[in-house]
Amino acid sequence: MITAEMHRIKDYNGALTQGFSGLSIFTFMLTPVGLVTMYLAGTGTARAIAAWFDDPVGDPILTGIDTFFLRLWRRGETGLSRQARRLREGPDTADRIVSGSEAGIPDCDFVVVSTRRKPGWDRGVAVLTRTACYRIAEPVERTIGGRLRTLYPLSEHRDLEVIRRSVHYDLRVSARSERRD
């Protein structure tokens, strides 16, 4: 009778051990190595599917880290180049208006000489004043008096071309500041 009872206990323990070994995969997944394994398997599968459809993507964590440091790098470079440009431009002064021949750009009516670049003042933009409408030619950067200046050549807008983008500008304020200089 003792042997039969021992045999039942032995069978019972064997089934219990076998049941717990089937759950070991879930305990493995909750370990650090298991979490890394699940991440690599999941992202690897997603990247393989994306590559199959001709839309390859990088690893999400590595791509995020790369993007973060690249943005920091570019922000630093941009800041340094802005600072260097500000030093070359010098203190902010009022715009000056000169004739096209005086500025060395004979194909325009007049030129606005600015200390800083003007946002939105690109080639082809219409400059609306109180009295007329002008079109900006290609802006030019030149060193004048040891300082970097941006020259905006303006020609009167005489044709019937559509105005897609425009900026407003008060020529009288610039003309007054030119007389004071």
Buried (B, 14 or more C-beta within 10 A) or exposed (E): EEEEEEEEEEEEEEEEEEEEEEEEEEEEEEEEEBEEEEEEEEBEEEBEEEEEEEEEEEBEEEEEEEEEEEEEEEEEEEEEEEEEEBEEBEEEBBBBBBEBEEBEBEEBEBBBBBBBBBEEBBEEBBBBEEEEBBBBBEBBEEEEEEBBBBBBBBBEBEEEEEEEEBBEBEBEEBEEBBEEE
